[in-house]
């Protein structure tokens, strides 16, 4: 199963959800969950009826949906201070956001690496590049964790051997 992306927004032209939908229809290996209502909800549901895109409409507790996603994504053309983006940040979610002043105010150095990936909604490949950068970093982080675990397990295994040898030597005495 591919990475799960989520957006929670008013579904209108200003929030630019269709920009995301166009991208995700070309990438069936990635999943997008769309939370929210608005004048474009029904037309977009009809136009982008694919297995990897799920429209939830209005939900009572968007934070619980965001908690179950891997990445929060927004393609807004303008934004003040997005509550759903702040909720995603409070859940330590990675963010892929349109490069607009309202989103840029959220860009703060984070312990543990990059947490926000920006894209220019006016450039065709910019969203693709941001998603690919996120996926590549996730892969690298996963590889680093695997190497750490293997090293830890090898050290643990060597410690067990040393303890066994010490016990064996003591028994010989």
C-alpha positions in Angstrom: 0.0 0.0 0.0 1.3 3.4 -1.0 1.8 6.5 1.2 -1.4 8.1 2.4 -1.7 11.8 1.8 -4.5 13.9 3.2 -6.0 17.4 2.7 -8.7 19.1 4.8 -10.1 22.2 3.3 -13.0 24.1 1.8 -13.3 22.7 -1.7 -13.3 25.8 -3.9 -11.1 27.4 -6.5 -9.0 29.3 -4.0 -8.0 26.1 -2.1 -6.9 24.6 -5.5 -7.8 21.0 -4.6 -8.0 20.1 -8.3 -4.3 20.7 -8.6 -3.8 17.8 -6.1 -6.4 15.6 -7.8 -4.7 16.0 -11.2 -1.4 14.9 -9.7 -2.8 11.9 -7.7 -4.7 10.5 -10.8 -1.3 10.2 -12.5 0.1 8.4 -9.4 -2.2 5.5 -8.5 0.6 4.2 -6.2 -0.1 7.1 -3.8 -3.4 7.6 -1.9 -5.2 10.9 -1.3 -8.0 11.5 1.2 -9.9 14.7 0.8 -11.8 16.1 3.8 -14.2 19.0 3.4 -17.1 20.5 1.6 -17.6 23.3 -0.9 -19.0 24.3 -4.2 -16.6 22.1 -6.2 -17.0 18.9 -4.1 -19.6 17.1 -6.3 -18.1 18.1 -9.7 -14.6 17.0 -8.5 -15.9 13.7 -7.1 -17.4 12.9 -10.5 -14.4 14.0 -12.5 -11.8 12.3 -10.2 -13.4 9.0 -9.4 -10.4 6.8 -8.9 -9.4 4.1 -6.4 -6.6 6.1 -4.9 -8.6 9.2 -4.2 -11.3 9.2 -1.4 -13.6 12.1 -0.8 -14.9 12.1 2.8 -16.9 15.4 2.7 -17.4 17.1 6.1 -16.1 15.1 9.0 -16.6 15.8 12.7 -13.1 15.2 13.8 -10.6 15.8 11.0 -7.7 15.5 13.4 -8.3 11.7 13.7 -8.2 11.3 10.0 -5.0 13.4 9.8 -3.5 11.2 12.5 -3.9 8.2 10.3 -2.2 9.8 7.2 1.5 9.9 6.4 1.5 13.4 4.9 -0.7 16.5 5.0 -0.8 18.3 1.7 -2.3 21.6 0.6 -2.3 23.4 -2.8 -4.0 26.6 -1.6 -3.5 29.7 -3.7 -3.9 31.9 -0.6 -4.0 31.1 3.0 -4.2 32.8 6.4 -3.4 30.5 9.2 -4.7 27.0 8.3 -6.1 25.2 11.3 -5.9 21.8 9.6 -2.2 22.4 8.7 -1.5 23.3 12.4 -3.3 20.1 13.5 -1.1 18.1 11.1 2.0 19.8 12.6 0.8 19.1 16.1 0.7 15.4 15.1 4.3 15.6 13.7 3.1 14.9 10.2 5.3 15.8 7.2 3.7 18.6 5.2 3.7 19.3 1.4 2.5 22.8 1.0 2.1 25.4 -1.8 4.7 28.0 -1.6 2.6 31.0 -0.4 3.2 33.5 2.5 0.6 31.9 4.8 2.4 28.5 4.5 5.9 29.9 4.6 5.2 31.4 8.1 5.0 27.7 9.3 8.5 26.9 8.1 10.6 26.4 11.3 13.7 24.3 11.8 12.7 20.9 13.1 14.7 18.4 15.1 14.9 15.2 13.1 15.1 16.7 9.7 12.9 18.4 7.1 9.2 18.5 7.9 7.8 20.9 5.2 8.2 20.5 1.5 7.1 23.5 -0.6 6.0 23.6 -4.2 5.1 26.3 -6.6 1.5 25.9 -7.9 2.5 27.9 -11.0 5.1 25.4 -12.1 3.9 22.1 -13.6 6.5 19.8 -12.1 6.9 21.5 -8.8 4.4 19.3 -6.9 6.0 16.2 -8.4 9.4 17.4 -7.2 8.2 18.1 -3.7 6.5 14.7 -3.4 9.6 12.9 -4.8 11.8 14.7 -2.4 9.6 13.7 0.5 9.5 10.0 -0.7 13.3 10.0 -1.2 13.9 11.3 2.3 11.5 8.8 3.7 13.4 6.0 1.9 16.8 7.3 3.2 15.4 7.7 6.8 14.1 4.1 6.5 17.5 2.8 5.3 19.3 4.7 8.1 16.9 3.2 10.7 17.5 -0.3 9.2 21.3 0.2 9.4 21.0 1.4 13.0 18.9 -1.6 13.9 21.3 -4.0 12.2 24.2 -2.4 14.0 22.4 -2.5 17.3 21.4 -6.2 16.8 25.0 -7.1 15.8 26.3 -5.4 19.0 23.7 -7.2 21.1 24.6 -10.5 19.4 28.4 -9.9 20.1 27.6 -9.1 23.7 25.7 -12.4 24.0 28.7 -14.3 22.6 31.1 -12.6 24.9 28.9 -13.4 27.9 28.6 -17.0 26.8 32.4 -17.3 26.4 33.0 -15.8 29.8 30.5 -18.2 31.4 32.1 -21.1 29.5 35.6 -20.1 30.7 34.4 -19.8 34.3 33.0 -23.3 34.0 36.3 -24.6 32.8 38.1 -23.3 36.0 
